[in-house]
Amino acid sequence: MAGSSVAALPMYDWPEVRAETDALWSDLSTALRASGFDAPPALTRPDDPWALWRDPNLLVAQTCGYPLVTRLKDSVTVLATPHYDVAGCDGPYYSSAVVVRSDEWGSAPADFLGRIAAINAQDSLSGMAALRRLFAPVARNGRAFGTVLTTGSHRESVRAVAEARADIAAIDAVAWHLAQTFDLAWSDRLRVLAWTPQWPGLPLITRAGRSEPEIAALRTVLIDRLSSQDTEVLRRPLAIVGAGAMTFDDYAPIVRDCANDETAGYPAVA
């Protein structure tokens, strides 16, 4: 079976769990090669994930749901979605923790109108679109915040709120778990104000154009290895407890909800 030579798992690839991510990929790569794919022995860690997601040699990568349904919708095929055993996740679905400083008086999103919001990126489902979804009902004239700070990562958004450079941020549930594990100096200063509505989690993808047998074989290997007792020790540090088959159609709620927010006059966090 023809294969590829590019793979990446960039979405939760914090330095503190990089060795564990590599160990899990080593198992996946071995299983993929046994199924006839030319799986690379090592993950690619590009500076620009967009180039990797669109690479014609892409075998497996993890991406965010917002890029998936926008700029990647014609470039990739959805294979499966990992399941994470952390607060805010339920099977293939996840939400974001909306965090504020522990000493803030506010108890509802509306209490933070006009304040400073931090987002990790303008094309992030969990950091931008999830916060937009939460604030769309209370936004006025397309605005909910006085200022929006783009930090570049969930980790930096946590730090920005903890250091009072921002007042509120939506943090991907798995990233929030990692922050509570490795960044206690910042996360201990914060509390969860609310959880955003759930959406399908971060999918594993391959390049578009693969045959149905190839897609089925990739899915089978990924779901088997991410659910097998044999890999439990490898998965535990990454909080992965399984995976399920998903297709692009399963991500339609993201398209619908984002369109509703734009139609309501709140096209971006502002």
C-alpha positions, 0 to 999 in steps of 0.5 A: 500500500502506498504511503507517506513520510510526513507526520506531526502531532503539534496541538498539545506538543508541550516540551514537558510531554514531548518525550511521551508524544514521541514514544506514542508516535513510535508505537503508531509508526510501527503499527502503520508500517506493519499495515503497509504505510511508509510511516516516518519513524519521527514526527515533524515539528514545523514552525508553520503547521499550515504548510504541514497540514497541506503537505501532499505527503501528509500521512497523519497529523492533528489539527484544530477544528476551525482550520479544518472547516475553513482553510483545510476543508478541501485539503485533508480527510478526517480520520479519527478523534482522540478522547481525553480524560480531562475536565471539559472533555467527553468522548470525542467532544471538548470545550474550553475553560474560560479563565479569569483571575481568582480574585476577580469579582465577576461570576458570569461572562457578562461581568467581563464586558469591556475588559481585556480578552486574550486569544491564542490565535484568530483561527483557533476554535478553542481560543477564539471561536469558543470565546466568541460563541460564549459572548455572542449573546451579550456583544453589542454592535459587534464588540464585547471587549475593550481590547483583544490581546493575541498571545500566540498560544494557550500557554501564553494566554494563561500567563497573560491573564495570571499576570493581569495583561488580560482579564479573560481567556478561553483555554482548550480543555487539554491545554488547561489540564497541561497548564494545571500540571506544568504551569502552577505558578500561573494556573494557580492564580486563575479560576474557571468562570465557565465552560464553553459549549462542546464541539468535536475535538481536535481531529487526526487528519491525512491528505485529501485524495487517498483511496477508501481502503487507505483511509479505512486502514489508517483509521483502523490502526489509529483507533486500535493503537489509541484504544488498546491496553498495549498502549495505556502506559504510553497514552496516560501522560498525554491523557488519551483514553481512546479514539473514535472514527470521525468524518468531516460531516461530524464537524458540521456543528462548528460551521453552523455555530460560527455562521450563526455568530457571524450572522448575529453580528459578532464575526470575531472576538472584539 
